[in-house]
Amino acid sequence: MLHKRLFAIIIVLTCISTATGSIAYAQPSYDSDTTPLLGAVQLSLLTPPHPAASDKFGWTVAISGDTAVVGAPNEDLAWGTGTLRDAGAVYVYARLGNEWNFQSKIVASGPQEEDYFGIAVGIDGNTIVVGAHGRDVEGSEDVGAAYVYTRQGYTWSLDKILTDSEPREDDNYGVAVAIDNGIIAIGAQGKDISRPVPFPPYLDAGKVFLYFQPEPGKWLLKKELQANDAKMGGSFGASVALEGDYLVVGATELNPYSIKDVDLGPGSAYIFDRNDKWNLDSKIDADADKRGDAFGYSVGVSGTTVVVGAPSADPKGDYGTITNGGKVYVFDRVRGSWGQSSEITLDDSSSFDHFGRAVDIYSNVVLVGAEGRSYFDEFRAGAAYIFTEVNRNEWVKQTAMVSDGPRQDEAFGQAVAIDGNNMLIGASGSTTGLGARTGKAFLFGLTPAILPNTGYPPNQLSFTEADLPNHSYQSVGGMTLTIPTLGIEMPIVSVPKEGGTWNVAWLWKQAGYLEGTAFPTWEGNTGIAGHVYLPNGGPGPFINLHTLKWGDVISITAWDETAEYEVRQVFQTEAEDLSVLSHEERDWVTLVTCKEYNESTGLYGMRTVVRAVRVK
């Protein structure tokens, strides 16, 4: 089933070269000066099997290899003869080949109302940990618990329920969780820290509990961690990230007992070192911070790089500060000490984007969620962004990703996770086809990207139509592309991603919709490729694409309806110029073909691009 897709920057084709009687695909070579931008293409849309309103599916996400986990902490569970409101559930999806399929639904053992099971999720291989910060224990409300599950075959089974040995009301144990290599970290941001009599405790100072697994089925408390400068309302443990030798803990310092804003802290993060028996390695703060920034709301770690989100920070704009635009800070460990190396903000930051609401990092790729981002006149639809370190301490935005059908308060980017080339993004406010605000999760793939090369050598036989292999592309609902000025009327087929690229070798006299761009006739930017020369050496349907002029009409017909577009731009560009496929707020079509064939390399060096906007 095809889904409409809005553009995220698209991963497109490698170049085609030919040899006698065969087709070879030349892989582009990259170096530090010419490496094209990274692109993201939507691989799958994840939804629960039985969606219901206000489940908040996608509030939290985690991914490890071929397994994706999505939390729905507000799902109501049918239990006994009644319904448990906001008990929560977690959904597991697994990849088989190129498809991501639903594998299992997990609910708490003995669920209760307002457990919020799934408020936090983590996965490492065949082990999942789930937080339920609203769990009541021994008559005390919102003490919290965490649940550990292991997989054998395709079945997930409860391995252990983790709780605080000294439970107290509103501890919120399980509000944040992380797992890596046999270690589990559980955040309890509401934990009170006792002080010697006669001093009152630090309310909501927060703690983090570390567990290790000496043998299968057994998890032991290894250490309880707290801030070295614990304070009332510090919320130490509001976020946790764990990888390799380092544990990072966020403390937002949003003191709930504050009478005045001056009592709010800017937020902090704490780094603990496995090699030092999980003792504090460093406390880190933003170089330029202020009260209420919520620095530490989200954290991530990879190697010796730590990223920290401050979604309530106010970045500077052309006309002053931008309220709650949000920032992300990067810290590196250099010569034994941690220091801020970069500050990441959006060039077009706007108020209440909450950029940094969620962060994750894998190697030198940072993924950032901005669930408050508004576009298409849809307030708080949300977006997610990819940044990479191109030079030391220089982080460059690679692309932006948005929902396949943005709506107000969709909260795309509420949660993000990255593992290898796979990215999982939660949109807890997304609506279903029936209009219920259930939530969704989106899987994107990450890879180097260049514009398509859809040409064969002119006047040279590569193969004939009779020699076409048994290969067909999927129909796009019987759509046709018509360009009257060029005498073109041809079917549109869907070209899927195959092994990190799109194989358009068999298009012949068809137009190829590049899956991952906006679905034809939907808002966004639809990428369509066509041959400039055919494999038989003759002219392709897009041979005269460059002759189109401003105002020429292009149309797409489907389901007895025709969408008309008028040409606004005709130009040539280089293969690395991905800006031609950048996202649009209206319905655009971008046609791409090849230009300037190089006989010595067997490749086309330039691209012809025609961009048209819908007018009818």
N, C-alpha and C positions, 0 to 999 in steps of 0.2 A: 504494500500500500504506500502510495506516495504522500508525503507531507509537504505542505508549503514551507519554505525555508527562507529566512532572511539572511542577508550576507554577513559573514563574519570575516575577514580577508581570505581569499580562496586559494587553496592549493591547486595549481593547475598543471599543465602537461610538461613533460620533458620533451626534448626535441626528437624529431624523427629523421633518421638517416636510412639509406638504402644500400643493399648489396645485391648482386645479381641473383634473381630468383627468390629473394627473401627480404624480410623487413627486420631491421635492428633498431633498437631504441638507445640512443646515446644519452647516458646520464650526465647531467651538468656537473661541472667541477666548481667547487666553491673555495674561496680564500677570504682572508679577513677583510679585504678591501671591496670585494665584489659579491659577497654572500647576500642572496636576496632575503627579503623579509620572511619571517615565519608566518604561516597562514594557519587557519583553523577551519575545519569542515565538520559540519554536524554529522556524526555517525549514527546516532540513535536518539530517540525520544523515549524516556522512561516514564511510565505512568503506573499507578497501582491497578491491580486487576478489578477491584470494585471501589472506584473512587466515591468519596462523599464530601460534602461541603465542609470547609474549615479543618480538614485533616492536617494541613500544613506539611504535606508531602514535599520533601526537598528542603526542609528547614536545616537539615544537616546532611552531609554527604561524605563518603570516603571511598577510595579506590585502591586496589592492590592487584597488579597484573591483570588477569582476566575476570576479576570479580569487582562489582560495584555495589555499594551499600547506601541506601537512602532512608533517612528517618522521617517519620510522620508522627510527631509527638502529640498532636492534638486529635488523633483519630479516636473515635468512640468505638468501643468494643462491645459486641453482643456477648453477654456472659450470663449463663443461667437463664432466668426468665426476664432479665432486664438488660440495660445498656450502661456500660461504664464510661462516663463522659471524660474525654481527654486522657484516657488510659495510655494511648500511644501504641505504635507498631513500627517495625523496621522491615524493609524489603530488600531482598538480595537478588542481583542480576548477574548472569554469567555469560561470557562470550564464547560462542561456538562458531569457528570460522570468522566471518565478518558480521555475524548477527549477535546482538545482545538480547538475551531472553530472560524472562522472569524465572527465578529458581526457587525462592522460598519467602514466606512471610513469617516473621518472628515476633512473638508477643511475650510479655513477661510471665514468669511462673507466678500464678496467683495474683493477677493484675488488680489494681485498685483504681478508683476514680482519681483523676488529676495526678497520676504517676508521671506523666509526660515522658514515658518510655520512648527513647529515640531522640531526646533533646540533644544528645551528643553520640556520635558513632566513630569507631575506628576499626581498621582492619589491617592485618599483616598476614599474608598467606592464607592459611586455613583457620585463622582465629579472628573472631569479631568481638569487640567490647562495646556495650551499649550503656549509656547513662540514662537514669530516670531520677532527676533531681527532685521531683515532687513526691517521691515514695514516702509514705508514713510508716514509722517504725515504733512499735510499742506505745502507740497512742500519741506520739509526737508527730506533728505535721511537717512535711517537706524536709525530712531528714535526708532522704535520698539513698540511692543504691546504684550499683553497676553490675551488669550481667556479662558473663564471658561465654561465648559459644564456639564450638569447634566443628569442623566439617569432615565427614567421612563419606567419600563418594559424592552424592548430591544432597546429603542430609546434614542439616545443622542441628546440633544437640547442645543443651545447656551443660556447661562445664563447671561453672562456679558463680555464685552470687557474692559480690564483694560489698561489704558495709563497713562503716566506722565502728570500732569497738566501743567508742564513747559517743553514741548518737545524741544529738540535740536538735531541737526544733529549728527549722530554717537553716540547717547546715548547707543545704543544696549540694550535697555530695553527689557527684555524677554530672554536674552541669557542664563539665568538659572532660574528655577522655582522649588518651593517645596510647598506642601500642607499637612496639618495635623490638624484634629480636628477643622475645621472652620477657620483656619488661612492660608493665602497664602503669600509666600515670592517671590518677583520678583527681580532678579539681573539685574543691568544696569551698566556693567563694564566700559562703555565708558562715563559715566556721568561726566561732568566737575564740579568742586567744586569752587565756587566763593570765592574771598578773598577781604579784604578791599582795596579800592583805596589807593595807585597806584599799588598794587601788581596784577600781572596777575593771572588768575584762574589756579588751578591745573587741567590740561587737563587729561582726562581719569582716574581721581582718583577713580570714581565709587561710586554707591549708591545701597542700597537695599530698596525696598518698601514693607511694611507690610500691609495687608488688613485683615479685619475680617468680618464675616457675621452675622449681627444682626438678619436677617430674610431671608427666602428663596428668591432668586432672587436679593438680595441686598448685595453688597460688598462695604465696606467703607475703605478708607485709614486710617490706624491706626497710622503709624509712618514711617518716612524716616530715614534710618540708614546710617551712613558713618563711615569710620575709624577714630579713635581718633587721628591718626597721618597721616592724608590724605597726599598723595604725588602725583606728576605727574606720570602718568602711573602706578599707584598702582593696577588698575583693581579690586578694591573691588567690589564683586558681581559676579566675574567670575564663582563661584560655590556657591550653597546654599544647606543646608540640614536642615530639620525641623522635630523634633519629641518631643512630650511631652513638657517639660519646656524649651527646648533649641533650639536656632537657631544658626547654624554655617555658617559663610561666608568666602569663600576663596578669597584671594587677591594675584594674582600670581606675581605682581610687574615686569612684563615683559614690561618695558617702551618702547612704540613704538617711542618715541622721543629721545631715547638714541643714542648718537653718538659713544660712546665707551661702551664696555661690563661692565666697572666699574660702569656705571649708572644703571645697572640692579640690582634688589633686589633679595634676595633668595626666597621671598614669605612669606606670613603670613596667619593666620586664626584668626577669631574673633568669640567669643562666647557671645551670648546675652541671657538673662534670662527672661522668661515669668513672673516669680514671682516678678521681679524687674521692671515691666512695660517695658520690652524689652530694658533695658539699658545694656550697655556693662558689661559682667561679667569678661571676660579675653581676652587678646590677646595672642595667642600661636605661638611659633616658634620652629623649630627643634633645638635640642641641637647641632647637627653638620650639619650646612648647608653652602651653598655658593651661590654666585651670579648665577642666571639663573636656579636654581633648579626647579622652578615653584611649590614650596610648596604651596598648596591651589588650585591646578588645579582641584582637586576633593575632596569632603568632605562627611562624613557620621556621623550620631549620633544615638545612642541607649542608653536610660537611661542616665547614667553619664559617658559614654565612647564615645569619638570622634576619628574618623580616618581621616587622611589627606594624600592625595597622592601627591608625588613630582616626577612626571614621568621623569624629566630631571636631577634628582640627579645622582651622580656617586658613586655607592657602591664600596667597596673594594673587589678586587679579589686576587687570588694567585700571580698575577704578576702586581699588581698596581690597580689603579682605573679603573672602567668600565664605559665608556662614555655613559651617558643617559640610564644606566641600570634601574634606577628608584628605589624609596623607598616608603614605607608607614609608617607613624608614628601613634602611639596610645597614646592618652591622657586620663587621668582619673581625676575625681574630688574627691579629698580626703581631708576631713576635711575643706571643703569650698573653696579649691583652686585647679586650674587645673595645672597638670604637665605631662610632657612626661613620659610614663611608659614603652614603648617598641618601637623598630624600627624593621620593617619587611622588609626583602629582600629575594631574591631567592638565594639558595645555588649555583645554576649554572647560575647566572646572566650573561647576555651577552650584548654587546653594542647595544644600541637603542631598547632594549626591551620595554622601556617606561612602566615598571611595576608601577602601580599607576595611569595610565591614567584615570581609573575609579575605584571608590571604593563604597562599601555599607556595612552596618553592620546591623545585626539582632541578638539581644541578645548577645551571645558570639561567633558568627560566622561572620567572615569578608570575603567578596568577593572582589577580586581584578582583574582588567583587565589589560592585558599587550598586547596592540594591535600591538606592534612592534616585538613581539616574532617570531623568525624564527625556523623552523624545517622541516624535510623531504626535505631539500634544497629549501624550499619555503620561501622566504624572507618576513618578516612582515605578516605571516599568522595569528599570534595572538594566545593568550591563556588566560585562566582565572583560578584563584586559590582560593581554600578555606583554610582559617586558623581558628583555634579555640584556645581559651585560656584554656590550660590544667591545668596549675598552674597559680597562680597570676603573671601577667606580663610576662608569657611565652606563646607565640603564636607559634603554630606548624602547618606546612602545612599538610593538610589532603589529598588533591588530586588536580590534574590539569585537566582542560577540554579544549578540542580543537574542531574545526569544524568537521562536518561529511564528508567533502571533501576539505581539506585545499588547498588553492591556494595563490600564491604570492599577497601581498597587500590586503588580505581578511579583515584584521583588526578585527578579532574575539577578543572580549574584549574591543572594542571601548566604549561600554556602558554596565553597569551591574546594576542589581537590585535584591534584595532578600526580600522575605516576607514569614515568616514561613519556610516551607521546600521547597519552590519553588524559583528557580533562573531563571532570564531572562537575556540573554547575546546577545548583538547586534554585528553583523559582517557587517558593512556598505559597505564593499568592496566585499562581497561574490557574486559569479556568479550564474546565473540561468543555466538551462539545455541548453539554446541556447547560452551560453557564455557571456551574457550581465551582466555587473557588477552592479547589482541592489541592493544587500544587503539582509540579512536574519536575523532572530532572533531565538535563541534556548532556549527552556525551559528545565531545568534540575530539577530533584527531589533530595532531600537531606535526608539521613537517615543513621543510623548505618549500618555497613557492615561486613559480615563475609563470608568466602568461603562456597560453597554449601555442604550440606550433602545430598547425593542422595542414601543412603542405607537403607534397611529394615533389621530386625533381621535375621541373617543367620539360615537356617534350621527351620524356624518358619513361619507358615502360618498366614499372615495378611489378605490377600484376594486373590482370584483367578482372572484370566484374565476375566472370565465370570462375575465376580462381579464388573468390572470396571464401574464407573458411566458414564453417558452420557456426556463425556468431551473430547474434541479434541483440539489439538494445531494447530496453523496456519502453513501451508506449507511454506517452504523457497524455493520456486521456484523449487520443485522436487529435492532438493539436497540429495546426499547420502554421508555417511562417510565410508571409506574403510580402514581397517588396515590388510593387508595380513598376517602378522606374527601371529595375533591373530584370523584369520579367521572371521573378522568382516566386514559385509557390511549391513548397516542399514540406514534408512532415517533420515534426520535432520529436526526437527521441531522447530518452534520459540516459546520460553517460555516467555510470557509477564510478566511484573511486576504486581503483584496483592496485594494490601494492604501492600505495603512496602517490598515485597519479591517476589520470584518466586516459584510457586507451581509446582514442578516437580513430584508430586506423581503419575501422570498418564503416565509417560514416557514409562514404561515397557521396550520394546526392541527398543526404539528409542533414538537418540542422541538429546539433548536439547540445541539449540543455545540460550544463555542468552542475551536477548535483551538489548542493551545498550553498549555491547562490540562491537568491530569492526565487521561489517557484513562479513560473511564468504567469503573468497577469496579477500577481500579488505585489503589495508595496515592498519596496526594496530595490535591489539591483540584480536583474536576471542576466547571467552570463550565457551566451549562445555562441558556439564555435561552428565554423564551416570550412570546407576545403577551399584553398585557392587554386591548387592543382590536384587532380585526381591521380590515383595510383597508375592509371594507364597513360599518364603524361599529358592528358587533355585538361582543358580549363575546368575548374571546379565552380560550384554555384556562387562562391564569394569572390570570383576572379575580379569583378568590377566593383567591389564594395567601396573602394576608395573614391569612386566617382559620385557617390551620393552627396547631396547638398543640404544645407539648412532648410528645414521645412518639408523635405521629402517624407513620404508616409511609409511606415512599417506597420504591419498588423499581425496579430496572433488570433487565430480562430479556434474555438473549442466549445463543445456543448451548445452549438447553434448560436453562439455569441462571439462577437468580434471586438477585440481591444485594439484601438488605433494609437499609434505613437508617431511623433514627429521628430525628425533628426535635429539634434542641437549641436553635435560636434562630430567632425571627421578629421582624424589625424593619425600620424604614425608615432610609435613609441618603442622603447626597448623592452626586451623580454622581462626585465626585472622591475618594470614600472607597474606595480600592483595598484597604484592609486586609481586606475581606470575602473577597478572593480570595487571601489570604496562604497560604503553603504549610503543609500539615499532614503530620504523620508517619503518620497513619492514613488510611484511605479515607473521604474526605468528599465530599459533593455540595453545591454552592451553587447554588440556583435564584434567578434574577434577573428581575424584570419592572419595569414603570413605575408611577409613582404621581404624583398631583397634576398633571393636565394644565393648562397655561396657555394659554387661548384667544388672548391677545394675542400671545404668542410662537410659538404652535404647537408648543411643546415640553413635555416632562414634566420637572418640577423635581426629583423625588425618585425613589428606587428602593425597591421592596419586595424584601427579601432573606430567603430561608429557607435555613438551614444544617442539614444532617443528617449523622450519622455512621453508618458501616456497623456493623450488629450481627449480621448473619447472612450 
